[in-house]
């Protein structure tokens, strides 16, 4: 009787513990060394403990804060020695929602090599990308991971490469649309986005025609 009771209690402990472990595991998603959902104070502890320098810390709107630090705090699948790389953090409603790597390549050759290395690595890890789009000198490649949208951005003109991880759990998918709306990047046609990037001047009557004012 005592053995049966112990066995039952052990089984009950396992059953109860499984969902708790699963939740803890899912909440510990931390690409680039920063766990999604932490606040600015917690992120600053990680930055300070790794001896990193903050190069930008600004509020983009009342709900969005961006922090950029020099270098990285994790081991990357590519060699970063001698490369200009920074880590970006984006907070939404005081919670970390997106982390990114920002590379400023010295020339087109280095930019292309970085793009190839990341594309190869991500494809091996997560399969073929779900989307790839190009416009003029911009290229965007997207992979979907569990609860995370992974995007590789490249800019041919500026020779920059950006790897962005955005937390997007199924039950909070609307967050991305809300974030895009606050950023001012939702439903922008390609021409408008070029103007927002400061690459061209708007022709006379553009705002009135496309309703972008």
N, C-alpha and C positions, 0 to 999 in steps of 0.2 A: 504493500500500500504506500509506504514511504517512497519507494522507488518510482512508482507510478505518479505520485504527486510531484516529485522532483522533475520527472520527465515532462509532465504537463507544464509546470512553471517555466522550465527551460524553453519549451516550444513557444509558450505565450510570450516570453521575453524576446525571442527572435522575431515573431510576427509583429509585435509592437515596434520593435527596433528598426525593422526594414524601412517603413515609410519615413521615419525620422532620419535615417542614414541617407536615404535618397534625396530628401529635401536639403539636407546639409551639403550633399555632394553637388546638387544643382545650384545652390546659392554660392558656391565657392568657385565660380567661373572668373578667372582672373588673367586674361591675356595681357602680356607685357608687364606682369607683376602687380597689377592693381585690380583688386576684386570689385566687380560690378556691384553697385548699390552703396558703396562706402561714401561718406561725406568728405568735404574738403579737409576737415581737421584730421581725419584718418589718413587721407592721401598724403597730407603734409608730413605725417610721421614716417610713412614709407619713403618719401623723398629725402627727408633729413637722415634717416637711418642708412640710406645708400649714398649719402654725401653728394647728392646731385644739386646742380644750380638751376634755379628757376629763371627763365629768360622772358616769360610772359605770364601774367596773371591778371585777367580782366573779365569784367561782366559784360556779356554781349547783349543781354536783356535782363529783365527782372528775374527770369527763370533759368538763364543759361550762363555758366561760367566756364572759361577756358584757361587751362594752365598748361604751359609748355616748359619742359625741362631739357637741359642739354644731355645728350647721350641716352643710354638705355640701362635698365636694371636687370634684364634677363639675357640669357644666351640665345642668340638668333641663329637661324639655319644658314646664314650667310656670314662671311667675314666682314666686319665693320671697321677694322683697323684703317685709320687714315681717312675714313668717310665722315662727312658732315651729317650727323643723324640726331634727331630730337624725338622725344616722346611727348605726345599730346594727350591731355585729359579733358573731357567735356562733361560737365555736370548739368543735369536737368532736374529742376525742383530739388536742388541740393544733394542729389544722388548721382554717382558716377554712372553714366550711360554709354560712353564711348571712349575707347583708347586708340591711339594711332602712333605709327612710326612715320616720321617725315624726313626724307633724304633729299639733300641738295647736291645733286651730282655735279662734278666739275665740268663735264661735257656730255655730248650726246652718246658717246660710246659707253661711258660709265652708267648713264641712265638706262640704256638698252640692256646692259649686262645685269643690272639690278632687277629690272623687270623680268628678264628671262629666268633668273635664279628664283625669284619669289613665285612666278607662275608655275615653274616646274615643281617646286616644293609643295605649294598649296594643292596642285592637281594630284600629286602623289598621296597627299594626306586626306583630301576631301573629295577627290574625283574631279570630273570635268566641271568647269564653271557653268553656272546656270544662266549666265548672261554676260555678253561682251558687247560694248558699244564704243564707237569712235566718232569724233566730230572735229574736223580741222586738226589741231594738235593735242586734243584731249582723248585719252583712252581709259575706259573703266571696265574692269573685269570683276565679276561677283561670284562668290561661293556662299552656300548656305550650310552652316553648321548647326548643331543643336542649340537653340536659343540665341544664336549669334549670326549676324550678317557680316561677312568678311568681304571687303572691297579693296581692290588694288587700283589706285588712281595714278596715271602718269600724265605729265605735261611736257610735250615735245619742245615747246618754246622756251620754257623756264628750266628744262632738264631736272624736274622734280619727280619724286616717286613717293606716294603715300599709301601706307597699309592701314586700313581702318577696320576696327572691330566694334560693332554696335550691338548692344544687348537688346534682343527683340524676342522675349518669350511670347508664346502663342497667345496667352491671355492678356498681353499688353501690346499687341501689334499696332494699336492706334497711336502709341507713343511716337513712332517714327514720323507719322504724318503731322502730328502736333509739333514735333521738333523742326521739321522742314518748314512748316508754316511760320514758326517764330524766327527761323533763320532767314526767311524770305526767299527760299529756294523751291517752293512748291508750285507746280504747274507753270514753270517758266519755259517759254519756247527757246530754242537754241540761240536765236539772235539776241533775245533779251539777256540770256546768261552771259554772252560775250560782252555786251555793254556793261553788265554788272561787274565783270572782271576787268573792265577798264581797257579793253583791247581796241575798241572802235568808238567812234562818235555816233550818236543817234542822228539819223536823217530827220529833216524837218517833217513834222506831222506824225512821227513814229508812235509817240505816246497816245495820241488821239486815235490812231488806226488800230492799235493792238490793246489799248486800255491798260497800259502799264504804269501810268502816272499815279 
